[in-house]
Amino acid sequence: MTYIPVSDNPRGITILAVLWPLTALSAAFLGLRLYCKIVRRRQLWWDDYFIIVAWILLLLSCGATTANVRLGFGLHFEQVPVENLITYGIQSNISGFASIIAVACSKTSFAITLLRLTDGWMKWFIWGLLVLLNVTHYLSALFFWVSCNPPAKTWNAMLPGECWPTSVTINYSLFTGACSAFCDFALALLPWRLLLRYNMYNREKIGAAIAMSMGVFAGITCIIKMTTIPLLYDSDFSYNSLPLVLWGFVEPACTIVAASIPMMRHLFKKRGLYDTPTEVASTSVHDSIHSQNVSGSANHRAYQQQQEKQRQQQQQQQQQQEQERRHA
């Protein structure tokens, strides 16, 4: 293989300048999410495991794309050394596969968080979103490896064989993107209805709902990515696919950040020993009910103390009046 200096690949520099800072940013938010769990002595749950897997896949995608930059990704196709093409194709498949599964895992993580807070029709609706999201994305990721016969032709175009029509994979990718965006917006709107049932100040409800609705930005990036999907089969893919690769990476990174923000409210607001009511945005229904019960118990004790104080004052007044009558 022939390695190409990054300095000779301006587009490659742009790719690396976007991918690695996004990887670091998403790692920082994920780290803060896990830190808040540890500080509050909470055990990791399935939503945490899914988002950790999503970040690992994001890192894998970033690493494979970085390796491809060394092989010529960002240059015109005719400038890519022939001996690099097979490895380039394998790493391209790995990068695309990992980024799509990262999207599915990161959005699944947030949906699982909402499952812990919901019941009735909302729980079933979220389960439906989970099935739709994962089936479409896992199939889309699988197509990187099985869209040709023999499968090796997906990374080695020089092999004899046949591949699916371009329109099939492009249209299915657009369908997957539409499903992903729909799930993003649906999961971003559900918290607003969910939080109406909790006894919280309006300001806290709005703050918690906004924190849980950051997934709307992932939906926006998904829509932008959909506009670049036709570049998937561009004749000069290594040069023209820059927007597709970048937005394909931005979406899972943005989702990881958005799914971590609700868990980080602990860093900004805490009252005494127990979580604030706004922690409903990042904990189970049991936790939020416990918080409300603690608050209610405290208010009840304060009320009892006030009543006891009033009774003592009344008794003192009666004793004083009795003494005054005796002296009179």
C-alpha positions as CSV (number, residue, x, y, z in Angstrom):
1,M,0.0,0.0,0.0
2,T,1.0,3.6,-0.6
3,Y,0.4,6.0,2.2
4,I,-0.4,9.6,1.2
5,P,0.8,12.5,3.4
6,V,-2.1,14.3,5.0
7,S,-0.5,17.6,3.9
8,D,-1.1,16.6,0.3
9,N,-4.8,15.9,0.9
10,P,-6.7,19.2,1.8
11,R,-10.1,17.5,1.9
12,G,-8.6,14.8,4.2
13,I,-7.5,17.5,6.6
14,T,-11.0,18.9,6.6
15,I,-12.4,15.4,7.4
16,L,-10.0,14.9,10.3
17,A,-10.6,18.4,11.6
18,V,-14.3,17.6,12.0
19,L,-14.3,13.9,13.0
20,W,-11.8,13.9,15.9
21,P,-13.2,17.0,17.7
22,L,-16.7,15.6,17.4
23,T,-15.5,12.3,18.8
24,A,-13.8,14.1,21.7
25,L,-16.9,16.2,22.3
26,S,-19.3,13.2,22.4
27,A,-16.8,11.4,24.7
28,A,-16.8,14.4,27.0
29,F,-20.6,14.4,27.3
30,L,-20.7,10.6,27.7
31,G,-18.1,10.9,30.4
32,L,-20.1,13.5,32.3
33,R,-23.2,11.4,32.0
34,L,-21.4,8.4,33.5
35,Y,-19.8,10.7,36.2
36,C,-23.2,11.9,37.3
37,K,-24.4,8.3,37.6
38,I,-21.3,7.4,39.7
39,V,-21.6,10.5,41.9
40,R,-25.3,9.7,42.6
41,R,-24.3,6.1,43.3
42,R,-26.6,4.8,40.5
43,Q,-26.0,1.6,38.7
44,L,-25.5,1.7,35.0
45,W,-28.6,0.5,33.1
46,W,-29.3,-0.6,29.5
47,D,-29.6,2.9,28.2
48,D,-26.0,3.6,29.5
49,Y,-24.7,0.4,27.9
50,F,-26.3,1.2,24.5
51,I,-24.8,4.7,24.5
52,I,-21.4,3.4,25.4
53,V,-21.5,0.9,22.5
54,A,-22.6,3.8,20.3
55,W,-19.6,5.8,21.2
56,I,-17.2,2.8,20.7
57,L,-18.7,2.4,17.2
58,L,-18.3,6.1,16.5
59,L,-14.7,5.8,17.5
60,L,-14.3,2.8,15.2
61,S,-15.9,4.7,12.3
62,C,-13.6,7.7,13.0
63,G,-10.5,5.4,13.0
64,A,-11.5,3.7,9.8
65,T,-12.1,7.0,8.0
66,T,-8.8,8.4,9.3
67,A,-7.0,5.3,7.9
68,N,-8.7,5.9,4.6
69,V,-7.5,9.5,4.5
70,R,-4.0,8.0,4.6
71,L,-4.9,5.9,1.6
72,G,-6.4,8.7,-0.5
73,F,-9.9,9.5,0.8
74,G,-10.5,13.1,-0.1
75,L,-8.5,12.9,-3.4
76,H,-10.0,12.4,-6.8
77,F,-10.5,8.7,-7.6
78,E,-7.7,8.6,-10.2
79,Q,-5.3,9.9,-7.6
80,V,-5.9,7.0,-5.3
81,P,-3.1,4.3,-5.8
82,V,-4.6,1.1,-7.2
83,E,-2.9,-1.0,-4.6
84,N,-4.9,0.9,-1.9
85,L,-8.3,0.2,-3.4
86,I,-9.2,-3.1,-1.7
87,T,-8.2,-1.9,1.8
88,Y,-9.8,1.4,1.1
89,G,-13.1,-0.4,0.2
90,I,-13.0,-2.6,3.3
91,Q,-12.4,0.4,5.6
92,S,-15.1,2.4,3.9
93,N,-17.6,-0.5,4.6
94,I,-16.4,-0.6,8.2
95,S,-16.8,3.1,8.7
96,G,-20.3,3.2,7.1
97,F,-21.5,0.1,9.0
98,A,-20.2,1.4,12.3
99,S,-21.7,4.9,12.0
100,I,-25.1,3.5,11.1
101,I,-25.2,1.1,14.0
102,A,-23.9,3.9,16.2
103,V,-27.0,5.9,15.2
104,A,-29.3,3.0,16.1
105,C,-27.6,2.4,19.5
106,S,-27.5,6.0,20.5
107,K,-31.2,6.6,19.7
108,T,-32.2,3.3,21.3
109,S,-30.5,4.5,24.4
110,F,-32.7,7.5,24.7
111,A,-35.8,5.5,23.9
112,I,-35.0,3.1,26.7
113,T,-34.7,6.0,29.1
114,L,-38.2,7.1,28.1
115,L,-39.5,3.5,28.5
116,R,-38.6,3.7,32.2
117,L,-40.8,6.9,32.5
118,T,-43.8,5.8,30.6
119,D,-46.8,3.5,30.7
120,G,-49.8,2.7,28.7
121,W,-50.0,3.8,25.1
122,M,-46.8,5.8,25.3
123,K,-44.8,2.8,26.3
124,W,-46.2,0.8,23.3
125,F,-45.6,3.7,21.0
126,I,-41.9,3.9,22.1
127,W,-41.6,0.1,21.5
128,G,-42.9,0.6,18.0
129,L,-40.3,3.3,17.4
130,L,-37.6,1.0,18.7
131,V,-38.6,-1.8,16.3
132,L,-38.8,0.6,13.3
133,L,-35.5,2.3,14.2
134,N,-33.5,-0.8,14.7
135,V,-34.8,-2.9,11.8
136,T,-34.3,-0.2,9.3
137,H,-30.8,0.8,10.5
138,Y,-29.5,-2.8,10.9
139,L,-30.7,-3.7,7.4
140,S,-29.1,-0.5,6.0
141,A,-25.8,-1.4,7.7
142,L,-25.9,-4.9,6.5
143,F,-26.3,-3.8,2.9
144,F,-22.7,-2.5,3.0
145,W,-21.6,-6.2,3.0
146,V,-24.4,-8.1,1.0
147,S,-25.4,-5.7,-1.8
148,C,-23.2,-7.6,-4.3
149,N,-22.7,-11.2,-5.4
150,P,-20.2,-12.3,-4.4
151,P,-20.2,-10.1,-1.2
152,A,-16.4,-9.4,-1.7
153,K,-17.4,-7.2,-4.6
154,T,-18.7,-4.6,-2.2
155,W,-15.1,-3.7,-1.3
156,N,-13.4,-4.9,-4.5
157,A,-15.1,-3.5,-7.6
158,M,-12.6,-5.4,-9.9
159,L,-14.1,-8.8,-9.0
160,P,-16.6,-10.3,-11.5
161,G,-20.2,-10.3,-10.3
162,E,-23.3,-8.2,-9.9
163,C,-24.5,-5.6,-7.4
164,W,-27.9,-4.3,-6.6
165,P,-29.2,-1.4,-8.7
166,T,-28.1,1.9,-7.4
167,S,-31.7,3.1,-7.0
168,V,-32.5,0.3,-4.6
169,T,-29.8,1.2,-2.0
170,I,-30.2,4.9,-2.4
171,N,-34.0,4.7,-2.0
172,Y,-33.7,2.4,1.0
173,S,-31.1,4.7,2.6
174,L,-33.5,7.6,2.1
175,F,-36.3,5.5,3.7
176,T,-34.0,4.7,6.7
177,G,-33.2,8.4,7.1
178,A,-36.8,9.4,7.1
179,C,-37.6,6.8,9.7
180,S,-34.7,8.0,11.8
181,A,-35.8,11.6,11.6
182,F,-39.4,10.7,12.5
183,C,-38.1,8.7,15.6
184,D,-36.0,11.7,16.6
185,F,-38.8,14.2,16.5
186,A,-41.3,11.8,18.1
187,L,-38.9,11.0,21.0
188,A,-38.2,14.8,21.4
189,L,-41.9,15.6,21.7
190,L,-43.0,12.8,24.1
191,P,-41.3,14.3,27.2
192,W,-43.5,17.4,26.9
193,R,-46.6,15.3,27.3
194,L,-44.9,13.0,29.8
195,L,-43.9,15.7,32.3
196,L,-47.5,17.1,32.5
197,R,-48.4,14.4,34.9
198,Y,-45.7,15.3,37.4
199,N,-46.2,17.7,40.3
200,M,-43.4,20.2,39.4
201,Y,-43.0,23.9,39.0
202,N,-43.7,25.1,35.4
203,R,-40.1,26.4,35.1
204,E,-38.8,23.0,36.1
205,K,-41.1,21.2,33.7
206,I,-40.0,23.4,30.8
207,G,-36.3,22.9,31.7
208,A,-36.6,19.2,32.0
209,A,-38.6,18.9,28.7
210,I,-36.1,21.1,26.9
211,A,-33.2,18.9,28.2
212,M,-35.0,15.8,27.0
213,S,-35.8,17.3,23.6
214,M,-32.3,17.9,22.4
215,G,-32.8,14.9,20.0
216,V,-34.5,17.3,17.7
217,F,-31.0,18.5,16.6
218,A,-30.2,14.9,15.7
219,G,-33.3,14.8,13.6
220,I,-32.2,18.0,11.8
221,T,-28.7,16.5,11.1
222,C,-30.4,13.4,9.8
223,I,-32.5,15.4,7.3
224,I,-29.4,17.2,6.1
225,K,-27.6,13.9,5.7
226,M,-30.5,12.6,3.6
227,T,-29.8,15.3,1.0
228,T,-26.2,13.9,0.6
229,I,-27.2,10.2,0.2
230,P,-27.2,10.2,-3.6
231,L,-23.4,10.9,-3.4
232,L,-23.1,7.2,-2.1
233,Y,-22.7,6.1,-5.7
234,D,-20.9,9.1,-7.2
235,S,-18.3,8.1,-9.8
236,D,-15.7,10.1,-7.9
237,F,-16.8,9.0,-4.5
238,S,-13.5,9.5,-2.8
239,Y,-13.6,13.2,-3.6
240,N,-17.3,14.2,-3.8
241,S,-18.6,12.1,-0.8
242,L,-17.1,14.5,1.8
243,P,-20.6,16.0,2.9
244,L,-22.1,12.5,3.1
245,V,-19.3,11.2,5.3
246,L,-19.3,14.2,7.6
247,W,-23.0,14.4,8.1
248,G,-23.1,10.6,8.5
249,F,-20.7,11.1,11.4
250,V,-22.3,14.2,12.9
251,E,-25.7,12.4,13.4
252,P,-24.5,9.8,15.9
253,A,-22.2,12.2,17.6
254,C,-25.1,14.7,18.0
255,T,-27.4,12.0,19.3
256,I,-24.9,10.9,21.9
257,V,-24.6,14.5,23.1
258,A,-28.4,15.0,23.1
259,A,-29.0,11.7,25.0
260,S,-26.4,12.6,27.6
261,I,-27.7,16.2,28.4
262,P,-30.7,15.1,30.5
263,M,-28.5,13.0,32.8
264,M,-26.2,16.0,33.4
265,R,-28.9,18.2,35.2
266,H,-27.4,16.8,38.4
267,L,-24.4,19.0,37.8
268,F,-26.5,22.2,37.7
269,K,-29.2,21.7,40.3
270,K,-29.4,19.7,43.4
271,R,-31.3,20.2,46.7
272,G,-30.0,18.5,49.8
273,L,-29.8,14.8,50.0
274,Y,-32.4,14.0,47.4
275,D,-32.7,14.7,43.7
276,T,-34.8,17.6,42.5
277,P,-38.1,17.0,40.7
278,T,-36.4,17.8,37.5
279,E,-34.3,14.6,37.8
280,V,-37.4,13.0,36.3
281,A,-35.7,13.8,33.0
282,S,-33.0,11.3,33.7
283,T,-34.3,8.8,36.2
284,S,-37.0,6.2,36.5
285,V,-40.6,6.9,37.5
286,H,-39.8,5.3,40.9
287,D,-37.0,7.9,41.4
288,S,-39.3,10.8,40.6
289,I,-42.1,9.5,42.8
290,H,-39.6,9.0,45.6
291,S,-38.4,12.6,45.2
292,Q,-42.0,13.9,45.3
293,N,-42.8,11.7,48.3
294,V,-39.8,13.0,50.2
295,S,-40.8,16.6,49.4
296,G,-44.4,15.8,50.4
297,S,-43.2,14.3,53.7
298,A,-41.0,17.3,54.5
299,N,-43.9,19.6,53.8
300,H,-46.2,17.5,56.1
301,R,-43.6,17.6,58.9
302,A,-43.3,21.4,58.6
303,Y,-47.1,21.7,58.7
304,Q,-47.3,19.6,61.8
305,Q,-44.5,21.6,63.5
306,Q,-46.4,24.8,62.7
307,Q,-49.6,23.4,64.1
308,E,-47.8,22.3,67.3
309,K,-46.3,25.7,67.7
310,Q,-49.7,27.4,67.3
311,R,-51.2,25.1,70.0
312,Q,-48.4,25.9,72.4
313,Q,-48.9,29.6,71.8
314,Q,-52.6,29.2,72.5
315,Q,-51.9,27.3,75.7
316,Q,-49.5,30.0,76.8
317,Q,-52.1,32.7,76.2
318,Q,-54.7,30.8,78.1
319,Q,-52.4,30.3,81.0
320,Q,-51.6,34.0,81.0
321,Q,-55.3,34.9,80.9
322,E,-56.0,32.4,83.8
323,Q,-53.2,34.0,85.9
324,E,-54.5,37.5,85.2
325,R,-58.0,36.5,86.4
326,R,-56.6,35.0,89.6
327,H,-54.6,38.1,90.4
328,A,-57.7,40.2,89.7
